Amino acid sequence: MHKKNPLLFSILLLLFLGMNVHSQEKVTHPKTEFRGVWIATVVNIDWPKTSTDNVEKEKADFIDILETYKKLNFNAVIVQIRSVGDAFYPTELAPWSRFLTGKEGQTPAPSYDALAWMIDQAHMRGFEFHAWMNPYRATFDLNKNLLSPNHDIFKHPEWMIEYGGKLYYDPALPEVQEHLTKVVKEVVDKYDIDAIHFDDYFYPYAVPGKVFNDTASFKKYGSGLTLADWRRANVSNFVHSISTTIKASKPWVQFGISPFGVWRNKSVDPKGSDTQSTANYDDLYADPVLWMDQKWIDYIMPQLYWSMNNPRASYSKLVKWWAENSNNTAVYIGHASYKIRGDGDKSWNFSSEIPTQIDYARSFKKVGGSAYFSAKWFMNKNFDIVRLLEENQYKYPALPPAVPNLKRIVIDIPTVTEFAKDSSFCTFTIKAPLNTKVRYMVVYGADHISKINTNDATQIIDKIRVNEINDSITFSILTQKMNAYKACAVTFIDYFANESTPTTIDLKKTFKIYSPAQPNENR
């Protein structure tokens, strides 16, 4: 019955949630929730729309993506800045991507640093910027004529392994790990990113009849391990190296990984999930559970690209498994918006599938949000689902949570020294904090000062990026936006995504300001 009527199954499953011992009361409008979207650049999946677009069109199209997801109350973009040994930024370590400039190694014309520009545009609109890299994939095909002479396959052919029509960096080589760590370190040091993000491409997915020929490396570095254990150790050592490199440079920059959605199947490991699927541990030689246990990553975002009731790997079973098996790590869920009305599993034909998935994930305390692959699927298509999200799950803004390893009390409290209002803008002047590196100010509103509740997402008026801080922070909000409120509150958001205790303002009493004495520990 469930296979024939996925909508009925979804409804029955949601009704069952009230009896699920792992669930909590349904949170209709969470105040803190990660809402991200992958913006894929490889082969121009999402952006730029074509590799030959001029810079002006590229910028307009990127802003269109941001504005679309801003309207949907998203708060993070995961942008692919390195996909096949290339770069969307100027560097000596890789050539410019042909997906950006039309020809690999060619500088944009007019010249601009695409990564720096994208970060600025994202932060201006209140988005976290997660810099997404594919570390091991060196080429998308075997056509070397498309590549720059400065590509690593020419500079270091000894690093490469050909497999399944592509070239890969050999994960076992110390010089490869050192080089890829330098690539990450340069981006972290140079750019104001919020996170480094890896997806599911570690050792490549199996290609029938093909062998990933790392025999020479295994003979040299195997150290008595089995091939499988050795490969997993290579990946884990690399993940650990990236983690320590990031935190040594900028402790607030998150390290997040979005692995394939199944760790192991229960048929081979009792700790695994009730699934029959390709698995990270056994097929990709990646062990996300170890990375979480060791606190090497800040968030895990498993790609649960199945429907609620998929018979081989159900979304519902896997959300529960990841919620129960995460440790020291924020858990966000990757959703397959690309499958809407385009998959053999007919559950994806129903507009209720993704909203039902969101509601189900929200029923688990350990699950802190969602991300969607990829950006184009909610842009000028799938209007019915976008409307459902706008009117229900994503009706109000949310702040991205501080991940477990980055939670701390913000000891500074905003001190409002001036509030001015004219027909166009309400302008706040805040005394510069002494101890906090502030990324955003958040403003809340209510119809009376006694009703201000900064844990209520429906009261969020705006989230404003903080630029230069001298003696004070000054920012403005449209008066038209503020006129609906008789009281407001302001808070700091630090670079770790922690929020301060609010300062409230009674707008009816000549802008009387109330500053609390103790920091807010609610976040």
C-alpha positions as CSV (number, residue, x, y, z in Angstrom):
1,M,0.0,0.0,0.0
2,H,2.7,2.5,0.9
3,K,4.5,2.0,-2.4
4,K,1.3,2.9,-4.2
5,N,0.3,5.8,-2.1
6,P,3.4,7.7,-0.8
7,L,1.3,10.7,0.2
8,L,-0.8,8.5,2.6
9,F,2.4,7.0,4.0
10,S,3.8,10.4,4.7
11,I,0.7,11.5,6.5
12,L,0.6,8.3,8.6
13,L,4.3,8.7,9.4
14,L,3.8,12.3,10.6
15,L,0.9,11.2,12.8
16,F,3.2,8.5,14.3
17,L,5.8,11.0,15.3
18,G,3.9,11.9,18.4
19,M,4.6,8.3,19.7
20,N,8.3,8.3,18.6
21,V,10.5,8.2,21.6
22,H,13.3,9.9,19.7
23,S,11.2,12.9,18.7
24,Q,10.3,16.1,20.3
25,E,7.3,18.3,19.8
26,K,7.1,19.6,16.3
27,V,8.9,23.0,16.0
28,T,6.9,25.0,13.5
29,H,9.2,28.0,13.2
30,P,12.6,27.3,14.8
31,K,14.6,30.4,15.8
32,T,17.9,28.7,15.0
33,E,18.1,26.4,12.0
34,F,20.7,25.8,9.2
35,R,19.1,26.5,5.8
36,G,21.6,26.0,3.1
37,V,21.8,25.5,-0.6
38,W,24.5,24.0,-2.7
39,I,25.6,26.2,-5.7
40,A,27.3,23.8,-8.0
41,T,29.8,25.3,-10.5
42,V,31.2,22.1,-12.1
43,V,30.0,21.9,-15.7
44,N,28.0,25.0,-14.9
45,I,25.2,23.1,-13.1
46,D,24.0,26.2,-11.2
47,W,26.4,29.0,-11.8
48,P,27.6,30.5,-14.0
49,K,24.8,29.5,-16.3
50,T,27.4,29.0,-19.1
51,S,31.1,29.2,-19.1
52,T,31.1,32.0,-21.7
53,D,28.9,34.4,-19.8
54,N,30.4,37.8,-19.4
55,V,31.3,39.0,-15.9
56,E,28.3,41.4,-15.7
57,K,25.9,38.5,-16.4
58,E,27.7,36.2,-14.0
59,K,27.3,38.6,-11.2
60,A,23.6,39.3,-12.0
61,D,22.9,35.6,-12.0
62,F,24.7,35.0,-8.7
63,I,22.8,37.8,-7.1
64,D,19.6,36.3,-8.5
65,I,20.4,33.0,-6.7
66,L,21.0,34.9,-3.4
67,E,17.8,37.0,-3.7
68,T,15.7,33.9,-4.5
69,Y,17.0,32.1,-1.4
70,K,16.9,35.2,0.8
71,K,13.2,35.4,0.0
72,L,12.9,31.8,1.1
73,N,14.5,32.7,4.4
74,F,17.6,30.6,3.8
75,N,20.8,31.6,5.7
76,A,23.7,29.7,4.1
77,V,25.2,29.1,0.7
78,I,27.6,26.3,-0.1
79,V,29.5,27.4,-3.1
80,Q,31.7,25.1,-5.2
81,I,35.0,27.0,-5.5
82,R,37.2,24.0,-6.5
83,S,35.8,21.1,-8.4
84,V,38.5,19.5,-10.7
85,G,41.9,20.8,-9.6
86,D,40.9,24.3,-10.5
87,A,39.9,27.5,-8.7
88,F,37.3,30.3,-8.7
89,Y,39.9,32.7,-7.2
90,P,43.5,33.8,-8.1
91,T,46.1,31.4,-6.8
92,E,49.4,29.9,-7.7
93,L,48.2,26.5,-6.6
94,A,45.6,25.9,-9.3
95,P,44.5,27.5,-12.6
96,W,41.3,29.6,-13.0
97,S,38.3,27.3,-13.7
98,R,37.1,27.0,-17.2
99,F,33.6,26.9,-15.8
100,L,34.0,30.5,-14.8
101,T,36.2,32.0,-17.6
102,G,35.5,29.7,-20.6
103,K,39.1,28.6,-20.7
104,E,41.1,27.0,-17.9
105,G,43.8,29.2,-16.7
106,Q,42.4,32.3,-18.2
107,T,41.8,35.3,-15.9
108,P,38.2,36.8,-15.9
109,A,37.8,39.8,-18.1
110,P,37.5,42.3,-16.6
111,S,39.6,40.8,-13.9
112,Y,38.0,40.2,-10.5
113,D,38.3,37.8,-7.6
114,A,35.1,35.9,-8.0
115,L,35.4,34.3,-4.5
116,A,35.9,37.5,-2.7
117,W,33.0,39.1,-4.5
118,M,30.7,36.2,-3.8
119,I,31.5,36.2,-0.1
120,D,30.8,39.9,0.1
121,Q,27.5,39.6,-1.7
122,A,26.5,36.6,0.5
123,H,27.4,38.4,3.8
124,M,25.6,41.5,2.7
125,R,22.4,39.5,2.6
126,G,23.0,37.7,5.9
127,F,24.2,34.3,4.5
128,E,27.0,32.2,5.8
129,F,29.4,31.4,3.1
130,H,30.7,27.8,3.0
131,A,33.5,27.3,0.5
132,W,32.9,23.9,-1.1
133,M,35.9,22.0,-2.5
134,N,36.4,18.6,-4.1
135,P,39.9,17.8,-3.0
136,Y,40.6,14.5,-4.7
137,R,38.9,14.8,-8.2
138,A,41.5,16.2,-10.6
139,T,39.6,16.2,-13.9
140,F,36.0,15.6,-15.1
141,D,37.1,13.6,-18.1
142,L,40.3,12.6,-19.9
143,N,40.4,15.5,-22.4
144,K,43.7,17.1,-21.4
145,N,43.4,19.6,-24.2
146,L,40.9,21.5,-22.1
147,L,43.4,21.9,-19.2
148,S,45.9,24.6,-18.4
149,P,49.6,23.8,-18.5
150,N,49.6,24.8,-14.8
151,H,47.1,22.0,-13.9
152,D,48.6,19.5,-11.5
153,I,48.2,16.6,-13.9
154,F,51.0,18.2,-16.0
155,K,53.0,19.5,-13.0
156,H,52.7,16.3,-11.0
157,P,51.6,13.4,-13.2
158,E,53.0,11.0,-10.5
159,W,50.2,12.2,-8.2
160,M,47.4,11.0,-10.5
161,I,45.4,7.8,-10.9
162,E,43.1,7.3,-13.9
163,Y,39.8,5.6,-13.0
164,G,36.4,5.5,-14.7
165,G,37.1,8.2,-17.3
166,K,38.5,10.7,-14.8
167,L,41.8,11.5,-13.1
168,Y,42.1,11.5,-9.3
169,Y,44.8,12.7,-6.8
170,D,46.2,9.6,-5.1
171,P,44.9,10.1,-1.5
172,A,47.8,8.0,-0.1
173,L,50.7,10.2,-1.1
174,P,52.0,12.5,1.6
175,E,52.9,15.1,-1.0
176,V,49.3,15.1,-2.3
177,Q,47.9,15.6,1.3
178,E,50.4,18.4,1.9
179,H,49.5,20.1,-1.4
180,L,45.7,19.9,-0.8
181,T,46.2,21.1,2.8
182,K,48.0,24.2,1.3
183,V,45.0,24.7,-1.0
184,V,42.6,24.8,2.0
185,K,44.9,26.9,4.2
186,E,45.3,29.6,1.5
187,V,41.5,30.0,1.2
188,V,41.0,30.1,5.0
189,D,43.9,32.6,5.5
190,K,42.9,34.9,2.6
191,Y,39.2,34.9,2.6
192,D,36.4,35.8,5.1
193,I,34.6,32.5,4.8
194,D,32.4,30.8,7.4
195,A,33.3,27.2,6.6
196,I,35.3,24.8,4.4
197,H,33.0,22.2,3.0
198,F,33.8,18.8,1.5
199,D,31.1,16.6,-0.2
200,D,31.0,12.9,-0.7
201,Y,33.9,12.4,-3.1
202,F,36.7,10.6,-1.3
203,Y,37.9,7.4,-2.9
204,P,35.7,7.3,-6.0
205,Y,32.4,5.5,-6.4
206,A,32.9,2.0,-7.8
207,V,32.8,1.7,-11.6
208,P,31.9,-1.9,-12.8
209,G,34.9,-3.7,-14.2
210,K,37.4,-1.0,-13.2
211,V,40.1,-1.1,-10.6
212,F,41.4,2.0,-8.7
213,N,45.1,1.2,-9.2
214,D,46.9,2.4,-6.1
215,T,49.0,-0.8,-5.8
216,A,52.3,1.1,-5.9
217,S,51.2,3.4,-3.1
218,F,49.8,0.5,-1.0
219,K,53.1,-1.4,-1.4
220,K,55.1,1.7,-0.3
221,Y,52.8,3.0,2.5
222,G,50.5,0.1,3.5
223,S,52.3,-0.6,6.8
224,G,50.7,-4.1,7.1
225,L,47.1,-2.8,7.0
226,T,44.4,-4.3,4.8
227,L,43.8,-2.3,1.6
228,A,40.4,-1.1,2.9
229,D,41.7,-0.1,6.4
230,W,44.7,1.7,4.7
231,R,42.5,3.6,2.4
232,R,40.2,4.7,5.3
233,A,43.3,5.8,7.2
234,N,44.5,7.9,4.3
235,V,41.2,9.8,4.2
236,S,40.9,10.1,8.0
237,N,44.5,11.4,8.2
238,F,43.7,14.0,5.6
239,V,40.4,15.1,7.3
240,H,42.4,15.4,10.6
241,S,45.0,17.5,8.8
242,I,42.5,19.9,7.3
243,S,40.7,20.3,10.7
244,T,43.9,21.2,12.5
245,T,44.9,23.6,9.7
246,I,41.6,25.4,9.7
247,K,41.4,25.8,13.5
248,A,45.1,26.9,13.8
249,S,44.4,29.8,11.4
250,K,40.8,30.8,12.2
251,P,39.1,28.9,15.0
252,W,35.7,30.2,14.1
253,V,35.8,28.8,10.5
254,Q,33.8,25.6,10.5
255,F,34.8,22.4,8.8
256,G,31.8,20.5,7.4
257,I,31.5,17.4,5.4
258,S,28.5,16.1,3.4
259,P,29.0,12.4,3.1
260,F,27.0,9.9,1.2
261,G,23.9,9.1,3.2
262,V,24.7,5.6,4.5
263,W,27.6,5.0,6.8
264,R,27.3,1.2,6.8
265,N,24.5,-1.3,6.2
266,K,23.2,-3.3,9.2
267,S,23.8,-6.5,7.2
268,V,27.5,-6.0,7.6
269,D,27.7,-4.1,10.9
270,P,25.0,-4.2,13.6
271,K,25.8,-0.5,14.3
272,G,24.8,0.3,10.7
273,S,21.4,1.5,9.3
274,D,18.6,-0.7,8.1
275,T,19.4,-0.1,4.5
276,Q,20.7,-1.9,1.4
277,S,23.0,0.6,-0.3
278,T,26.4,1.8,-1.2
279,A,28.1,2.8,2.0
280,N,30.7,5.4,3.0
281,Y,32.8,3.0,5.1
282,D,32.9,0.0,2.8
283,D,32.8,1.6,-0.7
284,L,34.2,5.1,-0.4
285,Y,36.7,4.4,2.4
286,A,35.3,7.2,4.4
287,D,34.4,7.0,8.1
288,P,32.3,9.9,9.2
289,V,31.5,8.4,12.6
290,L,35.2,8.4,13.4
291,W,35.5,12.1,12.3
292,M,32.7,13.0,14.6
293,D,33.9,11.0,17.5
294,Q,37.3,12.7,17.2
295,K,35.8,16.2,16.9
296,W,37.6,16.7,13.5
297,I,34.5,18.2,11.9
298,D,32.0,20.8,13.1
299,Y,29.0,19.6,11.1
300,I,27.9,16.5,9.2
301,M,25.4,16.9,6.4
302,P,24.6,13.4,5.1
303,Q,23.1,13.3,1.6
304,L,19.7,11.7,2.3
305,Y,18.7,11.7,-1.3
306,W,15.8,9.2,-0.9
307,S,12.1,9.5,-0.3
308,M,10.5,9.0,3.0
309,N,9.5,5.4,2.2
310,N,12.2,4.3,-0.2
311,P,12.5,0.5,0.2
312,R,16.3,0.2,0.0
313,A,17.3,3.4,1.9
314,S,14.4,5.4,3.4
315,Y,14.9,9.0,4.4
316,S,12.9,8.4,7.6
317,K,15.2,5.5,8.8
318,L,18.3,7.4,7.9
319,V,17.4,10.7,9.6
320,K,16.8,8.7,12.8
321,W,20.1,6.8,12.4
322,W,22.2,9.9,11.9
323,A,20.4,11.7,14.8
324,E,21.2,8.8,17.1
325,N,24.8,8.3,15.9
326,S,26.1,11.8,15.7
327,N,28.6,12.9,18.4
328,N,30.2,16.3,19.1
329,T,28.9,17.5,15.8
330,A,26.0,19.5,14.4
331,V,23.7,17.4,12.1
332,Y,22.1,18.9,9.0
333,I,20.3,16.9,6.4
334,G,21.0,17.1,2.6
335,H,17.8,17.0,0.5
336,A,17.5,16.0,-3.2
337,S,15.6,18.9,-4.7
338,Y,17.0,17.7,-8.0
339,K,14.8,14.6,-7.9
340,I,11.5,16.5,-7.8
341,R,9.4,15.1,-10.6
342,G,12.5,13.5,-12.2
343,D,13.1,10.2,-10.4
344,G,12.1,6.6,-10.8
345,D,10.8,6.7,-7.2
346,K,7.3,8.2,-7.8
347,S,7.2,9.6,-4.3
348,W,9.1,12.6,-5.8
349,N,6.1,13.4,-7.9
350,F,4.2,14.7,-4.8
351,S,4.7,18.3,-3.8
352,S,4.4,17.1,-0.1
353,E,7.6,15.0,-0.2
354,I,10.2,17.7,0.8
355,P,7.9,19.6,3.3
356,T,7.2,16.2,4.9
357,Q,10.9,15.5,5.1
358,I,11.6,18.8,6.7
359,D,8.9,18.3,9.4
360,Y,10.2,14.8,10.1
361,A,13.8,16.0,10.5
362,R,12.7,18.8,12.8
363,S,11.2,16.2,15.1
364,F,14.7,15.1,16.2
365,K,16.5,17.3,18.7
366,K,19.9,16.5,17.2
367,V,19.0,17.6,13.7
368,G,19.7,21.3,13.3
369,G,18.7,22.1,9.7
370,S,18.7,21.2,6.0
371,A,20.5,21.9,2.7
372,Y,19.4,21.4,-0.8
373,F,21.1,20.1,-4.0
374,S,21.0,22.2,-6.0
375,A,20.3,25.9,-6.4
376,K,18.5,25.8,-9.7
377,W,15.7,23.5,-8.6
378,F,13.8,26.2,-6.6
379,M,14.5,28.9,-9.2
380,N,11.7,29.5,-11.8
381,K,10.5,25.9,-11.4
382,N,8.7,23.7,-8.8
383,F,6.6,26.7,-7.9
384,D,4.1,24.7,-5.9
385,I,6.8,23.4,-3.5
386,V,8.4,26.8,-3.2
387,R,5.0,28.2,-2.2
388,L,4.5,25.5,0.4
389,L,7.9,26.3,1.9
390,E,7.3,30.0,1.8
391,E,3.9,29.7,3.6
392,N,4.9,27.0,6.1
393,Q,8.3,25.6,6.9
394,Y,10.3,28.7,5.9
395,K,7.7,31.4,6.5
396,Y,10.0,33.2,9.0
397,P,13.7,33.8,9.2
398,A,16.1,31.7,11.3
399,L,19.6,32.2,12.4
400,P,22.2,29.4,11.6
401,P,23.1,27.7,14.9
402,A,26.5,27.8,16.5
403,V,27.9,24.3,16.1
404,P,28.6,22.3,19.3
405,N,32.4,22.9,19.2
406,L,31.9,26.7,18.7
407,K,29.3,27.4,21.3
408,R,30.3,30.1,23.9
409,I,28.7,33.0,25.8
410,V,29.0,36.4,24.2
411,I,29.9,38.5,27.2
412,D,29.3,41.8,25.4
413,I,25.8,43.3,25.3
414,P,24.8,45.9,22.8
415,T,24.9,49.4,24.2
416,V,22.6,51.6,22.1
417,T,24.0,55.1,22.3
418,E,21.7,56.7,19.7
419,F,18.5,55.8,17.9
420,A,17.3,58.2,15.2
421,K,14.2,58.0,13.0
422,D,13.1,59.9,9.9
423,S,10.7,59.2,7.1
424,S,13.2,56.8,5.4
425,F,15.4,55.1,7.9
426,C,15.7,54.1,11.6
427,T,19.4,54.4,12.5
428,F,21.0,52.6,15.4
429,T,24.4,53.5,16.9
430,I,25.9,50.8,19.1
431,K,29.0,51.2,21.2
432,A,31.7,49.0,19.9
433,P,32.1,45.8,21.9
434,L,35.3,45.3,23.8
435,N,35.6,41.5,23.7
436,T,33.5,40.3,20.8
437,K,34.3,40.0,17.1
438,V,30.9,40.9,15.7
439,R,29.7,39.7,12.3
440,Y,26.0,40.6,12.4
441,M,23.5,42.6,14.4
442,V,20.0,41.2,14.7
443,V,16.9,43.3,15.3
444,Y,13.7,42.0,16.8
445,G,10.3,43.7,17.1
446,A,7.0,43.4,19.0
447,D,4.0,45.6,19.7
448,H,5.0,46.1,23.3
449,I,8.2,45.9,25.2
450,S,6.8,43.2,27.5
451,K,6.3,41.0,24.5
452,I,9.8,41.1,23.1
453,N,11.0,37.5,22.8
454,T,14.3,37.0,21.1
455,N,13.7,33.2,20.9
456,D,10.7,33.8,18.7
457,A,11.6,33.6,15.0
458,T,8.5,35.5,14.0
459,Q,9.9,38.6,15.8
460,I,13.1,38.8,13.7
461,I,13.0,42.1,11.7
462,D,16.4,42.0,10.1
463,K,19.9,40.7,10.3
464,I,22.6,43.3,9.3
465,R,26.2,42.7,8.5
466,V,28.7,44.7,10.6
467,N,31.4,46.2,8.5
468,E,34.1,48.4,10.0
469,I,34.0,49.0,13.7
470,N,35.7,52.1,15.1
471,D,34.3,53.4,18.4
472,S,30.8,52.4,17.3
473,I,28.6,50.3,15.0
474,T,26.0,52.2,12.9
475,F,23.3,50.6,10.8
476,S,19.9,51.5,9.4
477,I,16.6,49.7,8.8
478,L,13.8,51.0,6.6
479,T,11.3,53.1,8.6
480,Q,8.5,51.3,6.8
481,K,9.8,48.0,8.2
482,M,10.0,49.4,11.8
483,N,6.6,51.2,11.8
484,A,4.8,48.0,12.7
485,Y,6.5,47.8,16.1
486,K,6.3,49.7,19.3
487,A,9.4,48.0,20.8
488,C,12.5,46.4,19.5
489,A,15.6,44.5,20.7
490,V,19.1,44.3,19.3
491,T,21.7,41.5,19.7
492,F,25.3,40.8,18.5
493,I,26.1,37.7,16.5
494,D,29.8,36.8,16.8
495,Y,32.0,35.0,14.1
496,F,31.2,31.7,15.8
497,A,27.5,32.3,15.3
498,N,26.7,32.8,19.0
499,E,24.2,35.4,20.0
500,S,24.5,37.9,22.8
501,T,21.9,38.9,25.4
502,P,19.5,41.5,23.9
503,T,19.2,45.2,24.6
504,T,15.5,46.3,24.3
505,I,14.2,49.7,23.2
506,D,10.7,51.0,24.1
507,L,9.9,53.0,20.9
508,K,6.9,54.6,22.5
509,K,8.8,56.2,25.4
510,T,11.2,58.5,23.5
511,F,13.2,55.4,22.6
512,K,13.9,54.4,26.1
513,I,16.7,51.8,26.2
514,Y,16.8,48.8,28.6
515,S,20.1,46.9,28.9
516,P,20.1,43.5,30.8
517,A,22.8,42.7,33.3
518,Q,23.6,39.1,32.3
519,P,24.5,37.4,29.1
520,N,21.9,35.2,27.4
521,E,22.7,31.5,27.5
522,N,19.7,30.4,25.4
523,R,21.9,29.8,22.4
